[in-house]
Amino acid sequence: MTADSPFQLQSLAEYPATMTKEMVAKAMGIAAHNIPPLARAGLLKPLGRPGRYCVKHFSRDLLPRNLADADWLEKTMTAYHRHWRIKNARKRANKSAGTQASAPVAQSALE
């Protein structure tokens, strides 16, 4: 990113030093449900060692550096697309398995 670039990062001064996933999502301009897959991929690192079901907090100071890095953004989009590709494939597999299992039952009911 250069000084003459028309794109300007949103000021993060309004956020506290530790940000929740909702705050990070707002600063990045994405939905909050997209943050956990990025954290699982290791692209966003929560502070401390939070438990599995605990609220994760992220550092405000690392975010502008990451957003300015084109390689990090590419990895982020790759992780995001991979997450949804796997999730949608699993959904399609479950749907097709459900229709195949119900077909013999419907056929035997006709006999």
HELIX and SHEET records of a PDB file:
HELIX    1   1 LYS A   21  MET A   28  1                                   8    
HELIX    2   2 ALA A   32  ASN A   34  5                                   3    
HELIX    3   3 ILE A   35  ARG A   40  1                                   6    
HELIX    4   4 LEU A   62  ALA A   68  1                                   7    
HELIX    5   5 ALA A   70  LEU A  110  1                                  41    
SHEET    1   A 2 THR A  18  MET A  19  0                                        
SHEET    2   A 2 PHE A  58  SER A  59 -1                                        
END                                                                             
